[in-house]
Amino acid sequence: MRTLESVAFSEVLGVYGKDHPAARSHASNTNEDGEKNLHRAHALLGSWYRAELDRADILGVVLPWHLGESGERELVPRTGLTVGQAAEIIRADPDAYARANPVCAAKLDRFARTPMTPVYLSTHPVDHVDYAGLRVREGLIHLDGLHRMLGWEVAGRLAREACVEVFLADFPGRSRDGATPRGVGEAA
């Protein structure tokens, strides 16, 4: 992970709203839920950073419970899985997964082909029932972008796209790579 700069929460919301409007018409639009997670992370951690992640970083992102868009087959248990683990479940039998979870599979397919947009992460689980049972309590935790990250990985795009932009909620002045992000602690 490479931390680029600290960013204001208003910028995070602006980018998110442009890429993921709550009013967008598509099956199982969860953009409003994603925005609520951004607010939860901001209340918990208070600082945001723009960073770049490579494929290994993305594969290690922890996902919260996910039933596969109200499908018949749970993709991520309440204890969580990484993007890499969830991608392997899908790869093991993609046809069966698509039959059991058609809305989720359609999202994965769509994001396998659309332009890559930023992913939203936190260094700690937010206060929501989907995150309550996570075994991992610190690291790179998903806030929004589950279908994008999985769609990219299953389609092989992460191998070609070595750098993924993320917005990361973290405690003030601390980044995941140990460096102080640009703008943190600098005189105004």
N, C-alpha and C positions, 0 to 999 in steps of 0.2 A: 504494500500500500504506500502510496505517495500522497502526503497531505499537501495541498496547494495553497489554501488560504482560509482564513476565517470568513464567514459570511453571516449577514443578518438573517434572522428568521423570516423577515418579510421577503427577502430574495428567494429563500427556499420555497415559501408559499407561492410566490409569483411564478417560478419555474414549474412547480408542480401543477398549478392551476392551468397554465398554458398547455402542458403536455397531457394532463389527465383531468379534464373538466368533469365535475360531478354530473352535469346535465348531458354528457355525451350519450348518444343512443347506441347501445350495444348490449348483447345478452349479458346479464349478471354484472352490470357496471358496479364496481366496488370502489370507485374513486373517492366517494365521500368517506368511506371507511379508512382509506389510506390517509386522507387529509386529517381525520381525527387522530390517527396514530402519530402524525407529525406533531400535532398539538400536545399529545400525551408525552412524547419524547422531549419536546421543548420544556414542558412543565417539570419534567423529571431531571433533565440534564442542563438545560439553559444555554448551551452554546452549539453552534453549527459550523462545520468545516466542509469545504469542497475538496474532494480527494479523487485519486485514480486507483483503481484496483485491477490487478491482472487476473488471469483465469484461475490461478491457485487461490487467490484471495476470495474470488466469487464462489468457488466450489466450497469454501469453508464457511460461508455465511450461514448462520443458524436460522432456520425457518420455524415459525410457530405452527400450531395445529392447523391442518387444512383438510377439509373433507372433500375436496375436489369439486367445488362449486355445487354443493348439495347433491353430489353424485352418490353412487352406491358403494364406492371404495375409498376409504380414507387414504390420503397420500402421505400426510405427515401426522404422526401420533402426537398426543398432547405433550409428550416429553421432548419433542422437537427432532429435527433431522437437519443435516447440512444440505445445501443445494446439490452437492455431489451425490449424497446418499439418495435424495429424492429423484434425481435424474436417473440413477441406476434402477430404481424401482420402475420408472416409466420405460426405460430402455429394455428391461427384462421381458416385457410383453406389451408393446405399445398399442396393439390392436385391442387387447382386452381392456387396457386402461381407457382407451377412447370409448369403447362400448359402455363401460361402467360410469364414466365421467365425461359425457359428451361436451358439456359447456367448458369445462376445464381444458379438455383436449383441444377444443376450437381456439381457446385463448392461446395455448401453447403454440399451436400452428400459426396463428396470426402474428405473434411476436417473433416467431422464427424468421419472418420475412420483412417485418417493418423496420424502419430506422431505429437504431439503438438510442434510448433516452436515459437520463440519469436514474439511478436507483437510490432509494432512501433507506438508510440504516441507522442503527443506534448502537451504543456500546453496552447497553443494559436493556433487559426486557421492559416494555411499558406496562402500565397498570391496566390490563385487559384480560378477560377470561381466556382468550386464545394463547396468552403468554404465561399464564399462571403456573402451568406444569413443566415449563422448560427446565431441563437439567442444567443447561449452560446458563449462567447468570451474568456473564461478562464476555465480551468478544464483539464480533460483528453480527448484529441481530437485525433481521429483516423488519422493516416498517412498511415498505411498499415496493413491489417489483418482483414478487414471487414468480408470476407467470412469465415475466420477461426473462429473468435469470434462467429459469428452467427451459424456456423455449429456446433461448440462445444456446445453452449447453447441449440440449438434445439434438438440435439442428447442426451442431458443430461450429457455430459462429464464434464462440469464445476462443477457439484456436486461431481463427483469422483476425479477430478483433481483440488484440492483446490488452487494450486499455478501456476500462469502463468508468465513466464518470459517476461519482456518488456524492450524495449529501449525507454527512454523518453527524448525528447528535452525540455530544460527549460533554463531559464536565469541562468547565472553562479552563483554558490553558493547557489541556492535555490532549495529545493525539495518540493514535494507536501505535505509531512507529517510534514513540518516545521523543520526537522533536517537537518543539513549540511551533505551532502553525504561524505563518507570516501574519502579522497584524495583531497577534496575541502578546500582550505585555509591552507593545511598542508605545512610545509616547504619541499622543494625538497631535 
